[in-house]
Amino acid sequence: MTLLAELSLTAGRVTKKLDRGLAVHGVSFNEFLILHFLAQSNIGTKSRIELAESLGITASGIT
C-alpha cells in the first residue's frame, strides 16, 4: 500500500474515533474543529468560505 493511501486510511480511522468520542456531547469532529477555530480567531475577519478553506472542508460543511 502506498504511503498516501495509508495516511488517508489512518486519518479516516482517527476521525471516526474522534467522532464517536465527541458524539456524547452532540458534535462531530468537524463541528468541533469549526467551533475551536472560531474560538481562537476574530470571528469578524473570516467569511464562511475562508473558514472552510482554513479547515480543509467545503463551504457547505460550515452551515
N, C-alpha and C positions, 0 to 999 in steps of 0.2 A: 504494500500500500504506500502511496506517495505521502510525503510529509504534509502537503496541503490537505489531502483527504483526511489524514489522521487528526490534524488540527481542527478541521471542520467537525468531525465526529466528536472530538473531545469538547469543543465549545458547545455543541448541542447537548451533550450529557450534563455538562456543568449548568447550563441554562435550565434544563429540566429539573435538576436538583434544587436550584435556587427558586424556581417557580413553586415547587412543592413546599419548600420551607416558608416562603412568603405567603402562600395561599391561606394560611391560618390568620393572616392579617388582612386578607381580602385584596391583595395586589399581586400582580405578576412581576417578574424580574424587570421587564421593560418599563412597566409603570413605576417601579421603584427607582430605576435609573433616571427617568424623567423627573420625578419628584426630587431626587438627590441633586440633579443638575440644576434645577430651578432654585433649590435652597442655597446652592453655592454661588449663584450668579445674580446679577442685577436683571430681574425679570423684564424690565422695560427696554432692554437693549437687544433682545433676541426675538426674531419672528418665529413663527411655528416652523417654517421651512429651515431656518438657520439652526433651530434647536434639533430638528430631526437629523440634519446633516451632521451635527456635532456628535450625535449618539449613534449614527450609522443605521437609522431606521427611516421609513418613509414618512412623509408629512402627514399622511392619513393615520399613521400609528400614534401620532401625538394627540389626536382628538378622541 
